Amino acid sequence: IELGDVESALAALPSVASAVVVAEPFAGSYRLLGYCVLQQESQLTKNDAAILLEQLAQQVPEYMVPTALRILDRWPMTVNGKIDKKALPPIEIAVRNSGRAARTPEEILVCQAIAKILNLPDVCADDDFFALGGDSISAMALGNALRRNGFL
């Protein structure tokens, strides 16, 4: 993935003035995190990141949609007048569990494997692997882990 392509697609959304996308190490791979500054005339607020991610998902393939997005008032800048990517604020990624605990030995095994691969404290039986931060590389790791345990 070219981060510039994702940035361009995000910046092309009507409410976005400019965007930055970074790749953060996660679960043996990377996940995309997006940042943007809104157009002055935008009706969106700092709490509307989910709306922008939905709009972006309609424009680009799923693998190009950042895991999370943070809307900033302004960019942190270097002394040279460039965006200081090292000074971007952290993005809190809320992990939403479905709440249904694993019931069968197979469900328990799968939930434990997903939690280990995605470095999460726990995973519920109906959680969406990709919504939790999984991607195609971590899906392969999950398949390998399940095979090692005789599941596949």
C-alpha positions in Angstrom: 0.0 0.0 0.0 1.3 3.4 -0.9 0.4 5.7 2.0 0.3 8.6 -0.4 -2.6 7.0 -2.3 -4.6 6.6 0.9 -3.8 10.2 1.9 -4.9 11.4 -1.5 -8.2 9.5 -1.3 -8.9 10.8 2.2 -8.0 14.3 1.3 -10.4 14.1 -1.7 -13.4 13.7 0.5 -15.5 16.9 0.4 -15.1 17.8 4.1 -11.3 17.2 4.3 -8.8 19.9 3.8 -5.7 17.7 4.1 -4.8 14.2 5.4 -1.9 12.1 6.7 -1.8 8.4 6.9 0.8 6.4 8.9 1.5 2.7 9.2 1.8 1.5 12.8 3.3 -1.9 13.7 0.5 -4.2 14.9 0.2 -7.9 15.4 3.3 -8.8 13.4 2.2 -6.6 10.5 1.0 -3.0 10.2 -2.2 -1.1 10.4 -3.1 2.2 8.9 -4.0 5.2 11.1 -5.4 8.3 9.5 -5.3 11.9 10.5 -7.1 14.9 8.8 -7.9 18.5 9.1 -11.4 19.5 8.0 -12.3 22.2 5.5 -13.3 25.4 7.4 -16.8 25.3 5.9 -17.3 21.6 6.8 -20.4 20.7 8.9 -18.5 17.8 10.5 -16.9 17.9 13.9 -13.9 16.2 15.6 -16.3 13.5 16.6 -17.3 12.5 13.0 -14.3 10.4 12.1 -16.6 7.4 11.6 -18.5 9.3 8.9 -15.3 10.0 7.0 -14.2 6.4 7.2 -17.5 5.3 5.8 -17.2 7.7 3.0 -13.6 6.6 2.3 -14.7 2.9 2.3 -17.1 3.7 -0.6 -14.2 5.1 -2.6 -11.3 2.7 -2.0 -10.7 -1.1 -1.4 -11.1 -2.2 2.2 -7.4 -2.7 2.7 -6.8 1.0 2.1 -9.3 2.2 4.8 -7.4 3.1 8.0 -8.2 1.2 11.1 -8.9 4.5 12.9 -9.1 8.2 12.0 -8.5 11.3 14.2 -9.6 14.7 13.1 -7.3 17.5 14.2 -7.8 21.2 14.5 -4.4 21.8 12.9 -1.2 19.9 12.1 1.8 19.8 14.4 4.6 21.4 12.4 8.4 21.1 12.2 10.6 24.1 12.3 10.9 23.7 8.5 7.1 24.2 8.1 6.3 20.5 7.3 3.8 18.3 9.1 5.6 16.7 12.0 4.4 13.1 11.8 6.3 12.2 15.0 4.2 14.7 16.9 0.9 13.4 15.8 -1.3 12.6 18.8 -2.0 8.9 19.5 -5.3 7.4 18.3 -7.3 5.5 20.9 -8.7 2.4 19.1 -11.7 1.1 20.9 -12.1 -2.6 20.8 -15.7 -3.5 20.7 -16.6 -7.0 21.9 -19.8 -8.6 20.8 -20.2 -9.8 24.4 -21.0 -13.4 23.7 -18.5 -15.6 25.3 -17.1 -18.6 23.5 -19.2 -21.7 24.4 -17.6 -24.7 22.7 -14.0 -25.9 22.8 -13.6 -24.8 19.1 -14.9 -21.3 19.8 -12.6 -21.0 22.8 -9.6 -22.1 20.7 -10.4 -19.7 17.9 -11.0 -16.7 20.3 -7.8 -17.4 22.1 -5.9 -17.6 18.9 -7.3 -14.3 17.6 -6.6 -12.6 20.9 -3.0 -13.8 20.8 -2.4 -12.8 17.2 -4.0 -9.4 17.5 -2.5 -8.8 20.9 -5.8 -8.3 22.6 -6.8 -9.2 26.2 -9.9 -11.1 25.0 -12.1 -11.8 22.1 -15.7 -12.7 22.1 -17.3 -15.4 19.9 -19.1 -13.0 17.5 -16.4 -10.4 17.2 -15.4 -9.3 13.7 -11.8 -10.3 13.1 -11.2 -7.4 10.7 -12.9 -4.8 12.9 -10.6 -5.9 15.7 -7.6 -4.9 13.6 -7.0 -8.1 11.6 -5.9 -8.1 8.0 -4.9 -10.6 5.4 -1.5 -11.2 6.9 -2.8 -11.8 10.4 -5.6 -14.0 8.9 -2.8 -16.2 7.5 -1.1 -16.3 10.9 -4.5 -17.3 12.4 -4.9 -20.1 9.9 -1.4 -21.4 10.7 -2.1 -21.2 14.5 -5.3 -23.1 14.1 -3.6 -25.7 11.9 -0.9 -26.2 14.5 -3.7 -26.9 17.1 -5.3 -29.5 14.8 -8.3 -27.3 14.1 -8.0 -27.0 10.3 
